[in-house]
């Protein structure tokens, strides 16, 4: 336990017998993040540095943009997070988080914005630069909240003490204005930091019923977390670790042993009866799609395995404008067992 939270090692309470899934695109290389534009196009971030677009005719052959990233073989670094500006129809802005090679050696991360010009991403501008990065624990999930602000996760870049240092952007969830500035109502004056004490948060999702922000996080020793993020909250890493409790820190809403979570989304619409309002999250090591109910006292105990490991590692999940869930496999990331058509973007038609 961590405080009153049980880290669940038991099997899910239920499992979907055979989901109906169709392939939307194939032949991708580690699609890390998915984001829909208001016009229905699906933007995809490939870890080697390409932003791809899927339209009604399928995957367009040429990248929307190619970024100069550092993605060494066998690491987690590269192009990761992707987000579409809520005002994309008028400003054409797309945001990305990626790793780059530091002139002094090593890897750093940055958040940038590009603008669509004649169907391609142009005019790259840096919003936050020189964030600690590394081969592992880079975070870099992006998402726009209901407040119109851009949120970004950062990992501790394997320098765990940075997560407790408010002067460092590492091990945090950041909140910034779309122009990169610091919102006036952030908890720490002049700082993008929204919450801290994180190890490697991988997914962001806002509850449509309450606007609460939830984050999935890779923990230590296989103890992974689901956290409800609060303004200025300290989530304890590395001062406390799995199995420890301390009243100074916010404990997880749920914990999962050996279920490494990635992207997350809330289910909306009516395509999946019984799942409305559930939080779903992708997993890597178990290659599954999981769901939980956050409206129950035992969030971990509500876990349902919706998709087993039949598609391999799953990196991201997102609700589409058509009311269906879309998932991205991650089998070409050196840890998976890629099939000839991997990696793929899949649409889930039925559970």
C-alpha positions as CSV (number, residue, x, y, z in Angstrom):
1,X,0.0,0.0,0.0
2,X,0.9,3.7,-0.4
3,X,-1.2,5.4,2.3
4,X,-4.7,4.1,1.7
5,X,-4.0,3.0,-1.9
6,X,-3.6,-0.7,-2.7
7,X,-1.3,-1.5,-5.6
8,X,-3.3,-4.0,-7.5
9,X,-1.5,-7.1,-8.7
10,X,-4.6,-9.2,-9.2
11,X,-6.2,-9.9,-12.6
12,X,-8.7,-7.4,-14.1
13,X,-12.3,-8.1,-13.0
14,X,-13.3,-8.6,-16.6
15,X,-11.8,-9.0,-20.1
16,X,-13.4,-8.2,-23.5
17,X,-13.7,-11.5,-25.4
18,X,-12.9,-10.2,-28.9
19,X,-12.8,-6.6,-29.8
20,X,-13.5,-5.5,-33.3
21,X,-10.6,-3.5,-34.6
22,X,-9.7,-2.1,-38.0
23,X,-6.4,-0.8,-39.3
24,X,-6.3,2.9,-40.2
25,X,-2.6,3.1,-41.1
26,X,0.4,0.8,-41.1
27,X,4.1,0.9,-41.7
28,X,4.8,3.6,-39.1
29,X,7.8,3.8,-36.9
30,X,7.0,4.1,-33.2
31,X,4.0,6.4,-33.4
32,X,4.2,8.1,-29.9
33,X,1.3,10.5,-29.9
34,X,-2.1,11.0,-31.7
35,X,-4.0,14.3,-32.1
36,X,-7.1,15.1,-34.1
37,X,-7.4,18.4,-35.9
38,X,-10.9,20.1,-36.1
39,X,-11.1,19.2,-39.8
40,X,-10.9,15.4,-38.9
41,X,-7.3,14.8,-39.9
42,X,-5.3,12.7,-37.5
43,X,-1.8,13.9,-36.7
44,X,0.7,11.3,-35.7
45,X,4.2,11.8,-34.1
46,X,6.8,9.2,-35.1
47,X,9.7,9.0,-32.7
48,X,12.4,9.4,-35.4
49,X,11.1,13.0,-35.9
50,X,8.3,12.9,-38.4
51,X,4.8,14.3,-38.0
52,X,2.5,12.4,-40.2
53,X,-1.1,13.0,-41.2
54,X,-3.9,10.6,-41.8
55,X,-6.8,12.0,-43.8
56,X,-9.9,10.5,-45.4
57,X,-7.7,8.8,-48.1
58,X,-5.3,7.3,-45.5
59,X,-1.7,8.0,-44.5
60,X,-0.3,10.8,-46.6
61,X,3.0,9.8,-48.2
62,X,5.1,12.8,-47.2
63,X,5.5,14.0,-43.6
64,X,3.7,17.1,-42.5
65,X,6.9,18.1,-40.8
66,X,10.3,16.6,-40.0
67,X,12.1,17.7,-36.9
68,X,15.8,17.5,-36.0
69,X,15.5,15.1,-33.1
70,X,17.9,13.0,-31.1
71,X,16.5,9.4,-31.1
72,X,19.4,7.1,-30.4
73,X,18.8,3.4,-30.9
74,X,17.7,1.6,-27.8
75,X,16.5,4.8,-26.0
76,X,13.2,6.4,-25.3
77,X,14.2,9.7,-26.7
78,X,13.0,11.4,-29.9
79,X,9.8,13.0,-31.0
80,X,7.1,12.3,-28.4
81,X,4.2,14.6,-27.5
82,X,1.9,16.2,-30.0
83,X,-1.1,18.6,-29.4
84,X,-3.4,20.6,-31.7
85,X,-4.2,24.2,-30.8
86,X,-7.9,24.6,-30.0
87,X,-7.9,27.5,-32.5
88,X,-6.2,25.4,-35.2
89,X,-8.8,26.4,-37.8
90,X,-7.7,30.0,-37.6
91,X,-4.0,29.7,-36.6
92,X,-2.9,26.3,-37.9
93,X,-0.7,25.7,-34.8
94,X,0.6,22.3,-33.8
95,X,2.7,21.7,-30.7
96,X,5.4,19.1,-30.2
97,X,7.8,17.9,-27.5
98,X,11.0,16.2,-28.6
99,X,14.6,15.4,-27.6
100,X,17.6,17.0,-29.2
101,X,21.4,16.7,-29.0
102,X,22.9,19.2,-26.6
103,X,26.0,21.0,-28.0
104,X,27.7,20.2,-24.8
105,X,26.9,16.5,-25.2
106,X,23.9,14.4,-24.0
107,X,20.2,14.9,-24.6
108,X,17.8,17.7,-23.8
109,X,14.1,18.2,-24.4
110,X,12.1,21.1,-25.8
111,X,8.5,22.1,-26.5
112,X,7.9,23.8,-29.9
113,X,5.1,25.1,-32.0
114,X,4.7,24.9,-35.8
115,X,2.3,26.5,-38.1
116,X,0.6,24.9,-41.1
117,X,1.4,26.6,-44.4
118,X,0.2,25.1,-47.6
119,X,-0.5,21.8,-45.9
120,X,2.9,21.5,-44.2
121,X,4.3,22.4,-40.8
122,X,6.5,25.5,-41.0
123,X,8.0,28.3,-38.8
124,X,9.1,26.1,-35.9
125,X,9.3,28.2,-32.7
126,X,10.7,27.1,-29.4
127,X,8.4,27.7,-26.3
128,X,10.5,25.9,-23.6
129,X,14.1,24.9,-24.3
130,X,16.9,22.9,-22.7
131,X,14.7,20.8,-20.4
132,X,16.6,17.9,-18.8
133,X,16.4,14.8,-21.0
134,X,18.1,11.5,-21.4
135,X,17.8,8.0,-22.7
136,X,14.9,7.3,-20.4
137,X,12.3,9.1,-18.3
138,X,11.6,12.0,-20.7
139,X,7.8,12.3,-20.2
140,X,6.8,14.7,-23.0
141,X,3.1,14.1,-23.2
142,X,1.2,17.2,-24.4
143,X,-2.4,18.2,-24.1
144,X,-4.7,21.2,-24.1
145,X,-6.9,21.5,-21.0
146,X,-10.5,22.8,-20.9
147,X,-9.0,26.1,-19.7
148,X,-7.2,26.6,-23.0
149,X,-3.8,26.1,-21.5
150,X,-1.1,23.7,-22.8
151,X,0.0,21.0,-20.3
152,X,3.2,19.0,-20.7
153,X,4.6,16.1,-18.7
154,X,8.3,15.8,-18.0
155,X,10.2,12.9,-16.5
156,X,13.1,13.1,-14.1
157,X,15.5,12.2,-16.9
158,X,17.0,9.5,-14.5
159,X,18.2,12.3,-12.2
160,X,15.5,11.6,-9.7
161,X,16.3,14.5,-7.3
162,X,15.2,17.0,-9.9
163,X,11.6,16.0,-9.4
164,X,11.6,17.8,-6.0
165,X,13.5,20.9,-7.3
166,X,11.0,23.6,-8.3
167,X,13.7,25.4,-10.2
168,X,14.0,22.5,-12.6
169,X,11.3,21.5,-15.2
170,X,12.2,17.8,-14.8
171,X,9.8,15.5,-13.0
172,X,6.9,17.9,-13.4
173,X,3.6,18.6,-15.1
174,X,4.0,22.0,-16.7
175,X,1.2,24.5,-17.6
176,X,1.8,27.2,-20.2
177,X,0.0,29.7,-22.3
178,X,-0.3,28.8,-26.0
179,X,2.4,31.4,-26.7
180,X,4.7,29.7,-24.1
181,X,4.2,32.3,-21.4
182,X,3.5,31.5,-17.7
183,X,-0.2,31.8,-16.8
184,X,-0.8,34.2,-14.0
185,X,-2.7,31.7,-12.0
186,X,0.0,29.1,-11.9
187,X,0.9,28.0,-8.3
188,X,4.5,29.2,-8.3
189,X,5.3,32.8,-9.4
190,X,7.0,33.0,-12.8
191,X,7.1,29.2,-13.2
192,X,5.5,26.8,-15.6
193,X,5.3,24.1,-12.9
194,X,1.8,23.0,-12.2
195,X,2.6,19.9,-10.1
196,X,5.9,18.1,-9.1
197,X,7.4,15.0,-7.6
198,X,6.8,12.9,-10.7
199,X,9.0,10.1,-12.0
200,X,7.8,9.7,-15.6
201,X,4.2,10.7,-16.3
202,X,3.1,9.3,-19.7
203,X,-0.5,10.1,-20.2
204,X,-2.9,13.1,-19.6
205,X,-6.7,13.1,-19.7
206,X,-9.4,15.5,-18.5
207,X,-12.6,14.2,-17.0
208,X,-15.4,15.7,-19.1
209,X,-17.7,15.6,-16.1
210,X,-15.5,17.6,-13.8
211,X,-12.6,19.0,-15.9
212,X,-10.2,17.2,-13.4
213,X,-6.8,16.3,-14.9
214,X,-5.6,12.7,-14.6
215,X,-2.1,11.4,-15.4
216,X,-0.7,8.0,-15.8
217,X,2.8,7.5,-14.4
218,X,5.6,4.9,-14.6
219,X,6.7,4.2,-11.1
220,X,9.7,2.3,-9.7
221,X,10.0,-1.4,-9.2
222,X,6.9,-2.0,-11.4
223,X,4.6,0.1,-9.2
224,X,2.8,2.3,-11.6
225,X,0.3,5.1,-10.7
226,X,-2.8,6.9,-11.8
227,X,-2.9,10.3,-10.3
228,X,-5.6,13.1,-10.1
229,X,-3.4,16.1,-10.6
230,X,-4.1,19.1,-8.4
231,X,-2.7,22.7,-8.7
232,X,0.7,22.9,-6.9
233,X,0.5,19.3,-5.8
234,X,3.7,17.3,-4.7
235,X,3.4,13.6,-5.6
236,X,6.4,12.6,-3.6
237,X,9.0,11.2,-6.0
238,X,11.7,10.3,-5.1
239,X,11.3,11.1,-1.4
240,X,8.7,8.3,-1.1
241,X,8.6,5.3,-3.4
242,X,6.3,2.4,-3.9
243,X,5.0,0.9,-0.7
244,X,5.8,4.1,1.4
245,X,3.5,6.7,2.8
246,X,4.0,10.3,3.9
247,X,1.3,12.9,4.8
248,X,3.3,15.6,3.1
249,X,2.6,14.2,-0.4
250,X,-0.4,13.3,-2.5
251,X,-1.0,9.6,-2.8
252,X,-2.0,7.9,-6.0
253,X,-5.7,7.5,-6.8
254,X,-4.8,3.9,-8.0
255,X,-1.7,1.8,-8.3
256,X,-0.9,-1.1,-10.6
257,X,1.9,-3.6,-10.3
258,X,3.7,-4.4,-13.6
259,X,1.1,-2.7,-15.8
260,X,3.2,0.2,-17.3
261,X,0.7,2.8,-18.5
262,X,1.1,5.2,-21.5
263,X,-1.5,7.4,-23.1
264,X,-4.9,7.9,-21.6
265,X,-8.4,9.2,-22.6
266,X,-11.9,9.4,-21.2
267,X,-14.6,7.5,-23.1
268,X,-17.3,9.8,-24.5
269,X,-20.3,9.1,-26.7
270,X,-22.3,5.9,-27.0
271,X,-20.2,3.6,-29.2
272,X,-19.2,1.4,-26.2
273,X,-22.2,0.7,-24.0
274,X,-21.3,0.5,-20.3
275,X,-18.0,2.4,-20.8
276,X,-19.3,5.9,-20.9
277,X,-17.2,8.1,-18.6
278,X,-14.5,5.4,-18.0
279,X,-10.8,6.3,-18.2
280,X,-8.9,4.1,-20.6
281,X,-5.2,3.8,-20.8
282,X,-2.7,2.2,-23.1
283,X,0.0,-0.1,-21.7
284,X,3.4,-1.0,-23.0
285,X,4.9,-4.1,-21.3
286,X,1.5,-5.8,-21.1
287,X,0.4,-4.7,-24.6
288,X,-3.1,-4.1,-23.4
289,X,-5.8,-1.4,-23.2
290,X,-7.2,-1.0,-19.7
291,X,-10.2,0.8,-18.3
292,X,-11.0,2.0,-14.8
293,X,-13.9,3.9,-13.2
294,X,-12.7,7.0,-11.3
295,X,-16.2,7.5,-9.8
296,X,-15.7,4.5,-7.4
297,X,-13.7,4.4,-4.1
298,X,-11.7,1.4,-5.4
299,X,-10.4,2.7,-8.7
300,X,-7.8,0.0,-9.1
301,X,-10.3,-2.7,-8.3
302,X,-12.5,-1.5,-11.1
303,X,-9.9,-2.3,-13.7
304,X,-11.2,-4.0,-16.9
305,X,-8.9,-5.3,-19.6
306,X,-10.5,-4.2,-22.8
307,X,-7.8,-5.5,-25.2
308,X,-5.2,-8.1,-24.4
309,X,-1.7,-8.3,-25.9
310,X,-2.9,-9.4,-29.4
311,X,-1.6,-6.2,-31.0
312,X,1.6,-5.9,-29.0
313,X,2.7,-2.8,-27.2
314,X,0.2,0.1,-27.2
315,X,1.6,3.6,-26.8
316,X,-1.4,6.0,-27.1
317,X,-5.2,6.0,-27.1
318,X,-7.4,8.9,-28.1
319,X,-11.1,9.5,-28.7
320,X,-11.9,10.3,-32.3
321,X,-14.4,12.8,-33.6
322,X,-16.4,9.9,-35.0
323,X,-16.9,8.6,-31.4
324,X,-14.5,5.7,-31.7
325,X,-11.2,5.1,-29.8
326,X,-8.0,5.1,-31.8
327,X,-4.8,3.3,-30.6
328,X,-1.2,3.4,-31.7
329,X,1.1,0.4,-31.4
330,X,4.7,0.7,-30.4
331,X,6.3,-2.5,-31.5
332,X,9.3,-1.0,-33.4
333,X,10.7,0.7,-30.3
334,X,13.4,-2.0,-29.7
335,X,11.3,-3.6,-26.9
336,X,8.5,-5.0,-29.1
337,X,8.2,-7.9,-31.5
338,X,7.2,-6.1,-34.7
339,X,4.9,-7.7,-37.3
340,X,5.4,-7.0,-41.0
341,X,2.8,-4.2,-41.0
342,X,3.8,-2.5,-37.7
343,X,3.6,0.0,-36.4
344,X,-0.2,0.6,-36.8
345,X,-3.0,3.0,-36.0
346,X,-6.1,1.1,-35.1
347,X,-9.7,2.1,-34.8
348,X,-11.7,0.2,-32.1
349,X,-15.2,-0.4,-33.4
350,X,-16.6,-2.6,-30.7
351,X,-15.6,-4.3,-27.4
